[in-house]
Amino acid sequence: MIVSKNLITVGKNGKIKGEIKAGHLVVQGVVEGNVDVERIEIKETGHVSGVITSAEMVIEAKGVFEGESHIKGTNTPAKAAQVEQETAKEQKK
């Protein structure tokens, strides 16, 4: 696992296989594994496969992302459904 509160850059010839936790991740090479960051940028030569959990995600044209994306600070699907049901009940009153 790679951990940093700051910026991690994976260069054009770089390849990481494993988990990354960082404040900001810029990918120009290849990342295979789960990523937990505040912001991720997948550049045109970048390729990420795995689960990304982030507050912000930018994918440039020709950049590749394969996997799941989870947005930090939002409700989980189960919680979102519960909130929708409660809102519908309140509107009926």
PyRosetta script that sets phi, psi and omega in degrees:
from pyrosetta import init, pose_from_sequence

init()
pose = pose_from_sequence("MIVSKNLITVGKNGKIKGEIKAGHLVVQGVVEGNVDVERIEIKETGHVSGVITSAEMVIEAKGVFEGESHIKGTNTPAKAAQVEQETAKEQKK")
pose.set_psi(1, 137.2)
pose.set_omega(1, 175.9)
pose.set_phi(2, -107.4)
pose.set_psi(2, 127.9)
pose.set_omega(2, -177.2)
pose.set_phi(3, -128.9)
pose.set_psi(3, 131.4)
pose.set_omega(3, 175.4)
pose.set_phi(4, -156.1)
pose.set_psi(4, 141.2)
pose.set_omega(4, 175.1)
pose.set_phi(5, -82.1)
pose.set_psi(5, -11.4)
pose.set_omega(5, -175.0)
pose.set_phi(6, -107.9)
pose.set_psi(6, -153.4)
pose.set_omega(6, -177.0)
pose.set_phi(7, -83.1)
pose.set_psi(7, 134.8)
pose.set_omega(7, 169.5)
pose.set_phi(8, -120.2)
pose.set_psi(8, 130.6)
pose.set_omega(8, 177.5)
pose.set_phi(9, -118.8)
pose.set_psi(9, 128.4)
pose.set_omega(9, 173.5)
pose.set_phi(10, -102.7)
pose.set_psi(10, 110.1)
pose.set_omega(10, -176.3)
pose.set_phi(11, -68.8)
pose.set_psi(11, 173.0)
pose.set_omega(11, -176.5)
pose.set_phi(12, -55.2)
pose.set_psi(12, -34.4)
pose.set_omega(12, 180.0)
pose.set_phi(13, -98.2)
pose.set_psi(13, 4.3)
pose.set_omega(13, -177.2)
pose.set_phi(14, -83.7)
pose.set_psi(14, 149.9)
pose.set_omega(14, 177.2)
pose.set_phi(15, -144.2)
pose.set_psi(15, 126.3)
pose.set_omega(15, 177.5)
pose.set_phi(16, -122.8)
pose.set_psi(16, 130.7)
pose.set_omega(16, 175.2)
pose.set_phi(17, -121.2)
pose.set_psi(17, 107.5)
pose.set_omega(17, -176.9)
pose.set_phi(18, 150.3)
pose.set_psi(18, -171.9)
pose.set_omega(18, -176.0)
pose.set_phi(19, -91.9)
pose.set_psi(19, 141.8)
pose.set_omega(19, 178.3)
pose.set_phi(20, -127.7)
pose.set_psi(20, 131.9)
pose.set_omega(20, 172.0)
pose.set_phi(21, -125.9)
pose.set_psi(21, 122.6)
pose.set_omega(21, -176.1)
pose.set_phi(22, -157.0)
pose.set_psi(22, 167.5)
pose.set_omega(22, 174.6)
pose.set_phi(23, -75.3)
pose.set_psi(23, -41.9)
pose.set_omega(23, -175.6)
pose.set_phi(24, -146.7)
pose.set_psi(24, 130.3)
pose.set_omega(24, -179.8)
pose.set_phi(25, -125.5)
pose.set_psi(25, 127.2)
pose.set_omega(25, 174.8)
pose.set_phi(26, -115.1)
pose.set_psi(26, 124.8)
pose.set_omega(26, -176.5)
pose.set_phi(27, -116.4)
pose.set_psi(27, 115.5)
pose.set_omega(27, 173.2)
pose.set_phi(28, -110.8)
pose.set_psi(28, -15.8)
pose.set_omega(28, 179.8)
pose.set_phi(29, -109.2)
pose.set_psi(29, -131.9)
pose.set_omega(29, -174.7)
pose.set_phi(30, -122.9)
pose.set_psi(30, 133.1)
pose.set_omega(30, 173.4)
pose.set_phi(31, -127.8)
pose.set_psi(31, 125.1)
pose.set_omega(31, 176.1)
pose.set_phi(32, -120.5)
pose.set_psi(32, 113.3)
pose.set_omega(32, -180.0)
pose.set_phi(33, 141.7)
pose.set_psi(33, -179.5)
pose.set_omega(33, -177.9)
pose.set_phi(34, -80.9)
pose.set_psi(34, 141.1)
pose.set_omega(34, -177.3)
pose.set_phi(35, -127.0)
pose.set_psi(35, 128.3)
pose.set_omega(35, 177.3)
pose.set_phi(36, -126.0)
pose.set_psi(36, 104.0)
pose.set_omega(36, -173.9)
pose.set_phi(37, -141.6)
pose.set_psi(37, 165.2)
pose.set_omega(37, 172.0)
pose.set_phi(38, -78.7)
pose.set_psi(38, -42.3)
pose.set_omega(38, -179.3)
pose.set_phi(39, -139.8)
pose.set_psi(39, 135.9)
pose.set_omega(39, 174.8)
pose.set_phi(40, -127.4)
pose.set_psi(40, 137.9)
pose.set_omega(40, 175.0)
pose.set_phi(41, -123.6)
pose.set_psi(41, 119.6)
pose.set_omega(41, 175.8)
pose.set_phi(42, -103.0)
pose.set_psi(42, 109.7)
pose.set_omega(42, -176.7)
pose.set_phi(43, -77.8)
pose.set_psi(43, 174.1)
pose.set_omega(43, -173.9)
pose.set_phi(44, -60.1)
pose.set_psi(44, -25.9)
pose.set_omega(44, 178.2)
pose.set_phi(45, -98.1)
pose.set_psi(45, 1.2)
pose.set_omega(45, -175.9)
pose.set_phi(46, -84.2)
pose.set_psi(46, 151.0)
pose.set_omega(46, 178.6)
pose.set_phi(47, -142.8)
pose.set_psi(47, 120.0)
pose.set_omega(47, 178.3)
pose.set_phi(48, -122.4)
pose.set_psi(48, 130.0)
pose.set_omega(48, 173.7)
pose.set_phi(49, -129.0)
pose.set_psi(49, 127.7)
pose.set_omega(49, -177.9)
pose.set_phi(50, 144.2)
pose.set_psi(50, -159.3)
pose.set_omega(50, 179.7)
pose.set_phi(51, -104.2)
pose.set_psi(51, 124.2)
pose.set_omega(51, 177.8)
pose.set_phi(52, -108.1)
pose.set_psi(52, 126.6)
pose.set_omega(52, 172.0)
pose.set_phi(53, -116.2)
pose.set_psi(53, 116.4)
pose.set_omega(53, -175.6)
pose.set_phi(54, -153.6)
pose.set_psi(54, 160.2)
pose.set_omega(54, 173.7)
pose.set_phi(55, -84.8)
pose.set_psi(55, -32.9)
pose.set_omega(55, 179.8)
pose.set_phi(56, -135.9)
pose.set_psi(56, 139.9)
pose.set_omega(56, 176.7)
pose.set_phi(57, -139.0)
pose.set_psi(57, 129.8)
pose.set_omega(57, 177.7)
pose.set_phi(58, -123.5)
pose.set_psi(58, 127.0)
pose.set_omega(58, 176.0)
pose.set_phi(59, -121.7)
pose.set_psi(59, 115.1)
pose.set_omega(59, 178.6)
pose.set_phi(60, -74.1)
pose.set_psi(60, 161.7)
pose.set_omega(60, 175.4)
pose.set_phi(61, -54.7)
pose.set_psi(61, 134.7)
pose.set_omega(61, -178.6)
pose.set_phi(62, 78.3)
pose.set_psi(62, -7.4)
pose.set_omega(62, 173.1)
pose.set_phi(63, -71.3)
pose.set_psi(63, 149.3)
pose.set_omega(63, -174.9)
pose.set_phi(64, -121.7)
pose.set_psi(64, 132.2)
pose.set_omega(64, 173.6)
pose.set_phi(65, -132.2)
pose.set_psi(65, 124.6)
pose.set_omega(65, 176.8)
pose.set_phi(66, -125.3)
pose.set_psi(66, 120.5)
pose.set_omega(66, 178.5)
pose.set_phi(67, 144.5)
pose.set_psi(67, -147.9)
pose.set_omega(67, -178.9)
pose.set_phi(68, -114.6)
pose.set_psi(68, 148.3)
pose.set_omega(68, 176.3)
pose.set_phi(69, -124.9)
pose.set_psi(69, 130.2)
pose.set_omega(69, 176.9)
pose.set_phi(70, -121.6)
pose.set_psi(70, 132.2)
pose.set_omega(70, -177.7)
pose.set_phi(71, -94.8)
pose.set_psi(71, 126.2)
pose.set_omega(71, 178.1)
pose.set_phi(72, -68.4)
pose.set_psi(72, 144.4)
pose.set_omega(72, 175.2)
pose.set_phi(73, 84.2)
pose.set_psi(73, 8.6)
pose.set_omega(73, 176.8)
pose.set_phi(74, -113.8)
pose.set_psi(74, 166.0)
pose.set_omega(74, 178.5)
pose.set_phi(75, -71.7)
pose.set_psi(75, 148.7)
pose.set_omega(75, 171.8)
pose.set_phi(76, -70.4)
pose.set_psi(76, 159.8)
pose.set_omega(76, -179.8)
pose.set_phi(77, -54.4)
pose.set_psi(77, -40.8)
pose.set_omega(77, -179.8)
pose.set_phi(78, -65.4)
pose.set_psi(78, -42.9)
pose.set_omega(78, 179.6)
pose.set_phi(79, -66.7)
pose.set_psi(79, -40.6)
pose.set_omega(79, 179.2)
pose.set_phi(80, -61.2)
pose.set_psi(80, -41.6)
pose.set_omega(80, 178.8)
pose.set_phi(81, -63.7)
pose.set_psi(81, -39.5)
pose.set_omega(81, 179.1)
pose.set_phi(82, -64.3)
pose.set_psi(82, -43.5)
pose.set_omega(82, 179.1)
pose.set_phi(83, -62.7)
pose.set_psi(83, -41.4)
pose.set_omega(83, 178.2)
pose.set_phi(84, -62.1)
pose.set_psi(84, -41.6)
pose.set_omega(84, 179.0)
pose.set_phi(85, -64.2)
pose.set_psi(85, -43.0)
pose.set_omega(85, 179.6)
pose.set_phi(86, -65.5)
pose.set_psi(86, -38.7)
pose.set_omega(86, 178.4)
pose.set_phi(87, -65.1)
pose.set_psi(87, -41.7)
pose.set_omega(87, 179.3)
pose.set_phi(88, -63.3)
pose.set_psi(88, -40.3)
pose.set_omega(88, 179.0)
pose.set_phi(89, -63.7)
pose.set_psi(89, -41.5)
pose.set_omega(89, -179.7)
pose.set_phi(90, -66.2)
pose.set_psi(90, -36.0)
pose.set_omega(90, -179.6)
pose.set_phi(91, -69.6)
pose.set_psi(91, -27.1)
pose.set_omega(91, 179.3)
pose.set_phi(92, -74.8)
pose.set_psi(92, -21.4)
pose.set_omega(92, -177.3)
pose.set_phi(93, -71.2)
pose.dump_pdb("model.pdb")
